[in-house]
Amino acid sequence: MDGAISTLQGLVSTLPAFYGAAELSGIVKLHLQYSVTMSGAMTSLMKGIAKRIPSNTLLPVLCDLWPGLDKSQKKACACETIVAS
């Protein structure tokens, strides 16, 4: 997986226009899923995205993902409550 992340990071640094909303959305979701287990590689990739991707491309992606994050956290909390009972 580190090889794939390195490739993505290389594309961010050399060709940031390669990333559109769909690609950025997938990468952010990947980061949210694996940031704990792959903290170093994913953190570097996200820092590169924050530095090189234009804000008029990145911010709408993050705004679109935000409502879904709140719902997924509520589902996780509900599941934890049920399991703990």
C-alpha positions, 0 to 999 in steps of 0.5 A, spaced: 500 500 500 505 504 501 507 504 493 500 506 491 501 512 496 507 514 494 505 514 487 499 518 489 504 523 492 508 523 486 502 525 482 500 531 487 507 534 487 509 533 479 502 534 476 496 537 481 492 538 476 491 530 475 486 530 481 479 532 480 473 532 485 472 524 484 479 523 485 480 527 491 474 525 494 476 517 494 483 519 497 480 523 503 475 517 504 482 513 504 485 517 509 479 517 514 479 509 513 487 508 514 490 514 517 491 510 524 494 504 521 498 508 515 499 515 519 506 517 516 504 515 509 497 518 509 499 524 513 505 526 507 500 525 502 494 529 505 500 535 507 501 534 499 494 535 497 493 541 502 499 545 499 498 543 492 491 542 490 488 549 489 483 551 494 477 552 489 478 544 487 479 542 494 474 545 499 468 543 495 470 536 496 471 537 503 464 540 504 461 535 500 464 529 504 462 533 511 455 531 512 457 524 511 462 524 516 457 526 521 452 520 519 457 515 519 460 517 526 453 517 529 452 510 526 459 508 529 456 510 536 450 507 535 453 500 534 458 501 540 452 502 544 448 496 542 455 492 542 456 495 549 449 493 552 
